[in-house]
Amino acid sequence: MKKILVVCGNGLGSSFIIELNVKKALEQMGKEADVSHTDLSTAQTEPADIYLGAKDIIISLDNGTRDIVALENVMNIEDIKAQLSTRL
């Protein structure tokens, strides 16, 4: 099972909301994944198959080897589904 790590600046409210939206998108797609959320600093060292978050924050995790999903609108479940459909 793939691990999706939802990342925000502080790892609190916004990443939790995005995590719920990712879980809703996965349910609608009929897919499963281990989804959790964290702050940007912790994400630097936490392993995951997919790192997902708002575009302005998540790009700082892009080291050339990570699978990064940079969302323009973190509330758009259709966009989340489109981004994840090619990765799961």
WOSULCOR-V755883 format. One line per field, one symbol per residue. psi: psi as a letter, one per 30 degrees, with the letter a starting at -180 (. if undefined). Layout:
psi=???
This chain:
psi=kkkkjkklefgceeeeeeeeeeeeeeeefglkljklllleeefefkklekkkakefeffffjgffkjkjjkejffjeeeeeeeffff.
